[in-house]
Amino acid sequence: MRIAPVASTKASGRVSLKAGFAGKPVQAASVSLSSRRAERLVVRAEEAKAPAKAEKAEEPWSPPKLNPNTPSPIFGGSTGGLLRKAQVEEFYVLTWEAPKEMIFEMPTGGAAIMRKGPNLLKLARKEQCLALLNSMRAKNKINGCVYRVFPSGEVQYLHPKDGVYPEKVNKGRVGANNNMRSIGKNANPASIKFGGKMYKDGLASDGAGFSRVFDQ
């Protein structure tokens, strides 16, 4: 005696559904997204279409003004003070801001104590200001400014010229004393040394390789 297999309820349900739709046209219903998801898509599309914000134009650099009321470092004095030319020509001023009181060596000799905050030091030579500033930048990580003061009271800002120290790259600088060519494109030294050509300084080379005043 054979027993006929009985289909499961799930299978029978599928068969009945297929039989019910047999021969009838079926249209696909459009499924709408949820409101939250649709809002997110709209917001993201607007963000993508939004134009980029224009960057703010950089303000031109201007030299800092010298405050004559800035206190000077604590210094007992030495024989190397301002020269007589400070009364008839000019003297130089170095200003900086210190994070704390520190002892430093004066370029004219002796030791001084820089005050916490702004400091102003008068020196006779520009080279003295640059030497002291370089030592403070190397040892104490302190930046400063150099000014020239004339007897009339006029103040001229000197260093750093464009607000950035010379050893660093800064936008807008123009090279000086540069020959924009490779070393292989240099002229033959013999053609210049023994060619008898006139130089920019009005000198010409003779056959022996020495420069002499060009004879008219």
matplotlib code that plots the C-alpha trace (Angstrom):
import matplotlib.pyplot as plt

x = [0.0, 1.5, 0.9, 0.7, 3.0, 1.2, 2.4, 3.2, 1.0, 3.6, 4.0, 0.3, -0.1, 2.4, 0.7, -2.7, -1.3, 0.3, -3.0, -5.0, -2.8, -2.6, -3.7, -4.2, -2.1, 0.2, 1.4, 4.4, 3.4, 5.8, 7.3, 7.9, 10.8, 10.2, 10.0, 13.2, 15.3, 13.9, 14.7, 18.3, 18.7, 17.3, 19.6, 22.7, 21.8, 21.5, 24.9, 26.5, 25.1, 26.0, 29.0, 32.2, 32.7, 35.1, 38.3, 39.1, 41.7, 44.9, 45.6, 48.8, 51.7, 52.6, 55.6, 55.0, 55.2, 57.9, 56.7, 59.3, 57.9, 58.9, 61.2, 64.9, 66.6, 68.3, 71.9, 74.6, 76.4, 79.7, 82.2, 80.5, 77.5, 76.1, 78.5, 78.7, 77.1, 73.8, 73.4, 74.1, 73.4, 71.3, 71.2, 69.5, 66.8, 66.2, 62.8, 61.6, 59.1, 60.5, 58.4, 60.3, 63.3, 66.5, 70.2, 71.8, 75.1, 75.3, 77.0, 79.0, 80.2, 78.7, 75.6, 72.0, 68.6, 65.8, 62.4, 59.4, 57.3, 58.4, 62.0, 63.7, 67.5, 69.4, 72.6, 75.1, 75.4, 73.0, 75.4, 75.1, 71.3, 71.5, 74.1, 72.1, 68.9, 70.5, 71.8, 68.3, 66.6, 69.0, 69.1, 65.9, 63.6, 62.8, 62.0, 62.5, 62.6, 65.3, 64.7, 66.8, 66.1, 67.3, 68.1, 64.9, 62.8, 62.0, 61.8, 62.7, 61.8, 64.7, 64.5, 62.9, 62.0, 58.8, 57.9, 59.7, 63.3, 65.6, 66.4, 62.7, 60.7, 58.0, 55.5, 56.2, 60.0, 62.2, 65.6, 68.7, 72.1, 70.6, 71.6, 68.7, 70.8, 72.5, 76.3, 76.7, 75.5, 78.2, 80.6, 84.1, 86.3, 89.1, 87.0, 86.2, 89.6, 91.7, 89.2, 89.8, 86.1, 84.7, 83.1, 80.3, 82.7, 84.6, 87.5, 88.9, 91.1, 94.5, 96.4, 98.0, 94.6, 94.7, 92.0, 93.0, 91.3, 90.0, 91.9, 89.7]
y = [0.0, 3.3, 6.6, 9.7, 12.5, 15.4, 18.9, 21.2, 24.1, 26.7, 24.9, 24.6, 28.3, 29.3, 27.0, 28.6, 32.1, 31.3, 29.7, 32.8, 35.2, 32.9, 34.8, 38.1, 41.3, 42.3, 45.9, 46.8, 49.2, 52.1, 52.0, 55.4, 56.0, 56.9, 60.6, 60.7, 59.0, 61.3, 64.4, 63.2, 62.7, 66.2, 67.8, 66.0, 67.0, 70.7, 70.5, 69.1, 71.9, 74.6, 76.7, 76.8, 79.7, 82.3, 82.5, 85.7, 87.8, 88.1, 91.5, 93.2, 93.0, 96.2, 96.8, 97.0, 100.4, 101.2, 102.1, 104.4, 103.7, 100.1, 99.3, 98.4, 95.4, 95.6, 96.5, 98.0, 99.6, 99.3, 101.3, 100.4, 102.7, 104.8, 106.6, 110.3, 109.7, 108.9, 112.6, 113.6, 110.5, 107.6, 104.8, 101.4, 99.8, 96.2, 95.1, 91.7, 90.1, 87.6, 84.9, 85.3, 87.1, 85.7, 86.6, 87.3, 88.6, 92.1, 92.5, 95.4, 93.3, 92.4, 90.6, 92.0, 90.7, 90.9, 91.7, 89.6, 90.9, 93.6, 94.9, 97.7, 98.0, 100.9, 100.0, 102.0, 99.5, 97.5, 94.5, 94.5, 94.2, 91.4, 89.5, 89.7, 88.8, 85.8, 84.5, 85.0, 83.2, 80.3, 79.9, 81.2, 81.0, 84.7, 86.8, 90.5, 93.6, 96.1, 99.8, 102.8, 106.0, 109.3, 112.5, 114.1, 111.4, 109.5, 105.7, 103.3, 99.6, 97.4, 93.7, 91.4, 93.4, 91.7, 90.2, 86.8, 86.2, 85.9, 82.2, 81.3, 81.3, 84.0, 84.7, 87.6, 87.7, 88.4, 86.8, 89.0, 88.2, 85.0, 83.6, 81.4, 78.9, 75.6, 75.5, 73.9, 77.1, 79.3, 80.9, 79.6, 81.3, 81.7, 83.7, 86.2, 86.3, 86.7, 88.1, 91.8, 92.4, 95.3, 94.5, 96.3, 98.1, 99.7, 97.2, 95.0, 92.0, 92.0, 89.1, 88.3, 87.9, 91.1, 93.7, 97.2, 100.4, 100.3, 102.8, 105.0]
z = [0.0, -1.0, 0.8, -1.3, -0.1, 1.5, 0.6, 3.5, 4.4, 3.2, -0.2, -0.6, 0.2, -2.5, -5.0, -4.3, -4.6, -7.9, -9.1, -8.0, -10.1, -13.1, -16.2, -14.5, -15.2, -12.4, -11.9, -9.7, -6.9, -6.2, -2.7, -1.2, 1.2, 4.7, 5.5, 7.6, 5.0, 2.2, 4.3, 4.8, 1.0, 0.3, 2.9, 1.5, -2.0, -0.9, 0.9, -2.2, -4.4, -1.9, -3.2, -1.3, 1.1, -0.2, 1.8, 3.5, 1.8, 3.8, 5.2, 4.0, 6.6, 8.3, 10.5, 14.3, 15.9, 18.4, 21.9, 23.5, 26.9, 26.9, 29.9, 29.4, 30.7, 34.2, 33.4, 35.6, 32.7, 31.0, 29.0, 25.7, 25.5, 22.7, 20.5, 19.8, 16.4, 18.1, 18.6, 15.0, 13.0, 14.4, 17.0, 16.9, 19.1, 19.7, 21.1, 22.2, 24.6, 27.2, 28.8, 32.1, 33.7, 32.2, 32.3, 29.0, 27.7, 26.3, 23.0, 24.5, 27.4, 30.8, 31.8, 32.0, 33.1, 30.7, 32.2, 31.9, 29.0, 26.6, 26.6, 24.8, 24.4, 22.7, 21.0, 18.8, 15.9, 13.9, 14.0, 17.8, 17.6, 15.1, 17.1, 20.3, 18.5, 16.9, 20.2, 21.9, 19.0, 19.2, 23.0, 24.3, 21.3, 21.5, 18.4, 18.2, 16.0, 15.1, 14.5, 13.5, 15.3, 13.9, 15.9, 14.5, 16.2, 13.0, 13.4, 10.7, 10.9, 9.8, 10.7, 9.9, 6.8, 5.8, 9.2, 8.4, 9.2, 6.1, 6.5, 6.1, 2.9, 2.6, -0.2, -2.4, -2.0, -5.0, -5.3, -5.4, -7.0, -8.6, -12.0, -13.1, -15.0, -14.5, -13.9, -17.3, -19.0, -17.4, -19.8, -20.3, -17.7, -20.2, -22.6, -19.9, -18.2, -21.3, -23.7, -23.1, -22.5, -20.6, -17.2, -15.5, -13.1, -16.0, -15.8, -18.5, -18.3, -19.9, -21.2, -17.9, -16.2, -14.1, -14.3, -15.3, -16.0, -19.6, -21.7, -23.9]

ax = plt.figure().add_subplot(projection="3d")
ax.plot(x, y, z, "-o")
ax.set_aspect("equal")
plt.show()
